[in-house]
Each structure stands twice: as structure tokens, then as C-alpha cells.
Amino acid sequence: MVSGSFAGQRKYVKKLFDLEGLFGRFTDGRAHATVPLVPLLITWFWGMSRQLGSTEQVGDMLVEDRWRRRVGLRRGDGGSADTAGRVLDATAVEEWNEFVLQMFFLAQRAGLLREAGPFGLRCAIVDLNELFCSEKRHCPDCQVRHKHVLGPDGEKVEVEEYYHQAVALVWANGTMAWPLGWELLGPGDGELTAAWRLLARLLPRLRNSIDLVLGDGLYCCRPFFQLVCGAGLQALAVSSGQTEMDQEMDYLKRHEDPRQMVGQQVDMWEMESEAWEHDVGRKLRILHYERRYKAPGWKHERRTLRVVTSARVEVLPTGQGWRVGRCRFLIENRTFNILTRDHHLTHNYRHSPAAIVALLALRSVARAVTEAYRLFATARS
């Protein structure tokens, strides 16, 4: 029983997470509902855990007699893919956001998430994720782009591709990652617009659970540091290379020799800048690293790394900045790439905003719960 079983995973989740209780708090927005809400939402959750390729396959679970008995559906309750889909359309986005957050708090209390990562800090990463690509428009909020595909005669043809995007905040500590929240991009939104809504909503609730929020070069801007530092947390962003602080660091590199980190073949320059002090309320540290060792080509490891952070040296020692900055890419591979590869929906016919947020929440939490079961339960079997 090295890899565990689906029945074992259900028992494990029932022991640690009160799914029935969490789903029981949802408001049923359907009129004249013929199927109870909680069994349908539980079916959606375990359908995502089973890595179903299409949302229509949830209807196949609802017609299985054994599954209906497990979730408490009676003979006259009915149930189909359309019924399950209408449930997601009738839910509220705010309730799905609360569900994701409560699952994280339960996982923390159960000891699944280590209080501090390898750097002594509880880190979270904010980034964009793309999902639900299709060559047909399913809703007015679909974004569109052009791509080339091979036509029937073997020639390249330009077609339109429709898709959705969402910004995620992900716990990035210890042996596994855990979703903290999602924010869907609306018409005319950019990544940063959605990210500001996400951070403003979540950071006050997470003040006692995380220490450091990380972002890529797009987040190297004043609003990011204002939001994170204003919530009493520390911020770190990969430098965009286009700020006043980058000019100061380039000048420092030309006139000072690097420091060499003990135990690491990496050169380092460090400085403190007052460029954004008026807006952020504090000075920011700029750390520039250049590796001297030769990395294998298949790793695609960057040679230089420059980060901007609000954390003082006693919180984030200079020698750890190289590892902390690079861990963002490792977490990206462990979260978004796994969601795309193993939990990818090849077909999704529910495209209302509430349904998309629901599928994001169900899919990401189901992936995290599955990973927790394999890491912490099956190893003891």
C-alpha cells in the first residue's frame, strides 16, 4: 500500500477536514432544488481529486449507486452533469474564497504545513495561472489571442484561442505547497490589478500565518511593497531591472568588489536604498547575486539574481537571499505545473465566474489534499 487508495484517502480527509461542515455553510442559490447541495459539492471535490479530465464526468459519478450511497443521495434525488454544473453556477465567489482559506487553517492545525521553511520564514508566493484554453468562446469574460495550428492539409492556420487567467497566493514552505486564495481576472484586468485585490483581501487574515510574500519581476513596484508591508509582513520581489534602485546597484557593482558567501560559490553585493522610502515607509534592501559554479544545462539555472526586499538582515540574512529568491521557481513547478499536467481539465463547460472560481478552489485544494495523503499517510502504511 505504498501509493495508498482512494478509499483510504477519503478516510484520511474525513479525519482531518470537516468537508461536510464546510460545504454545509454554503448558500444554495438554486430555485426549486431537487438534489441536496452538500452531496453535490462533495462529488465535485472528489471528482477533482480523481483527476477527471472533463467536468461532464462528474455526472458519471452521480449515477453510480455505490457513490450515491456514500454521499447520502436517495433514490429519488436524481443527479446529472447538468445538475452538478448548475450547483457551481449558483454558488457565491466569496464562499469559495472562504472555503480555500479554512482548508488551509485546518491543514495548519493538523500539522501538515510546517511552521517555518528551510530559511526560517513562512513564505507565500503570488503569481498568475492560465487555465481552460479552448478554440470556442464560452462566456463574455473569455480572453482571446491568436495562435497557429496545423490545418487538414498540413499547412499552418491562424485560429483564435479563448482562455481565463487567475492570480494565486500559495503557501510555499516545507515539503508541500498549499493554495491560500484565487482571484479571477475580469475583462480589462491585468495581473497586478487582480493581485492587489487578492492581497488586500487575504493578507489581513494571514498576518499570523505567514512572514514573507514573494513575487516575480512584475511585482517589483511600489504598490506591492505598500500592500504587504502595510499588512505587517515582509515583501520580496525579483528585480525588474528598471527601477532607480537598479541604477544604484549597477553603480555599486562598478565601484565595489563582491563579497563571497561562505559555503556557496556565489558573489554578492548588498545595499540599502531610500528611493521608495517615502511611499513604502521604510528603506528597501537590494541583493545582487552572481554564481561562479557551472550549472548543468538541463537545469536552465540563471547566472544572476537580483532581489528587492523589505526584510531586515536579522529576518533575511544576506547569505539566504540567493536560495530564497530561487525557491520561487521551485514552488512554481510544484504547484502550477502539477495543476496543469496532472489535474488539467481538457474540457470545462461551466464558464460563469462563480463556477470558474469554484473549479479553481476545488482543483487546487484537492491536489494539495492528495499530496498530503501521499506524503503523510501512505508513508506510515
WODA-V342979 format. One record per helix or strand. SS is the DSSP state (2 for helix, 1 for strand). FROM is the first residue (numbers start at 0). LEN is the number of residues. Records with the same first field share a line. If there is no record, write none. Layout:
SS = FROM-LEN / FROM-LEN
This chain:
2 = 5-11 / 18-6 / 36-13 / 56-6 / 64-7 / 74-3 / 80-9 / 92-17 / 190-12 / 216-3 / 221-9 / 243-12 / 276-4 / 296-3 / 317-24 / 352-24 / 377-3
1 = 53-1 / 122-12 / 142-8 / 155-16 / 177-7 / 211-4 / 233-5 / 258-2 / 265-8 / 283-8 / 303-6 / 346-1
